Amino acid sequence: MKALDSFLKNNEPQRRVSQLKEYKSEILQLYKNDFKVEQIQDFLKTQKVEITKRRIWQFVKENLDDKNFSLKTPSASSTSKKNRVQMCFKVMTKTQKPLLLTNKNCKK
């Protein structure tokens, strides 16, 4: 035990710690208030934290501890096969809004 105590006194842990831990409450608050992961990423950029959208999404999934609150992912079982809408997008400029087209007028 003396060797361990000595080692602990003379050394600091070098394990990597997530940059996101510092902003955990802010990230989860934004997510619970229906902000997109891209918007959360923009917020983190203002705090000088460069992180991918995928890592933010993983962080949210790992840290969302409210059992009454579900992740906002589309569920295949939430709509019947007959009523499902196929997502098609036209090529657009930055000023145009994305268009959702139904199966009838969606060209493959």
URWO-V901140 format. One record per backbone hydrogen bond with DSSP energy under -1.0 kcal/mol. CO is the residue of the C=O (numbers start at 0). NH is the residue of the N-H. If there is no record, write none. Layout:
# URWO-V901140
co=CO nh=NH
co=CO nh=NH
This chain:
# URWO-V901140
co=0 nh=4
co=1 nh=5
co=2 nh=6
co=3 nh=7
co=4 nh=8
co=5 nh=9
co=6 nh=10
co=19 nh=22
co=20 nh=23
co=22 nh=26
co=23 nh=27
co=24 nh=28
co=25 nh=29
co=26 nh=30
co=27 nh=31
co=28 nh=32
co=29 nh=34
co=30 nh=33
co=35 nh=39
co=36 nh=40
co=37 nh=41
co=38 nh=42
co=39 nh=43
co=40 nh=44
co=41 nh=45
co=43 nh=48
co=44 nh=47
co=51 nh=55
co=52 nh=56
co=53 nh=57
co=54 nh=58
co=55 nh=59
co=56 nh=60
co=57 nh=61
co=58 nh=62
co=59 nh=63
co=62 nh=64
co=65 nh=68
co=70 nh=72
